Amino acid sequence: MQTRGNFIASVFSRIVVGSSELKGVADTFAENYKDITGMEIGVVSGTRDDAKMGDFYLTLGSADAGLGEEGYRLSIGDAAVVEAAQPTGAHWGTISILQILKQTGGSIPKGEARDYPKYEVRAFSLDVGRKPFSLDSIYQFAKNMSWYKMNSFQVHLSDNQCTYVGQSFK
């Protein structure tokens, strides 16, 4: 793989999905891609060979056992390839791509990267029982957590005991 130069995203870029399990990841990536770049991007099924210059290719089945469930490998050449063992890892790979695109204005340095979390749980807790937040704000918290690759969101609703049809919940 040539590691000189940059991958350039363009209006002709596509997301090529190598596994039907990654369709949801690809759709989320396309939505976030539009938010970051202002450009719409199509999602198509295909193989690595179908990914052309400027395309993003998402695939499962990494042979790298060290990646675990949430790790991924990026191979950036003429196409940007995200390889993961599980869909969660592929999602985190797309987040890294979006972070780089936002910083650079649409290019990614060619090369390879390998990333996986140090901790299994990366959490945030929000106490809406004491300080109310709108539902839209809670959705925004969850979206921001994804940007930082956090994977657990606890919402504390109330300290009151509830009784429902004779059952006490504590």
Helices and strands as residue ranges (DSSP letters): E 6-8, E 14-17, G 20-22, H 23-37, E 42-45, G 48-50, E 56-60, G 65-67, E 72-76, E 80-84, H 87-104, E 107-109, E 111-115, E 123-127, H 135-147, E 152-156, E 162-164, E 167-169
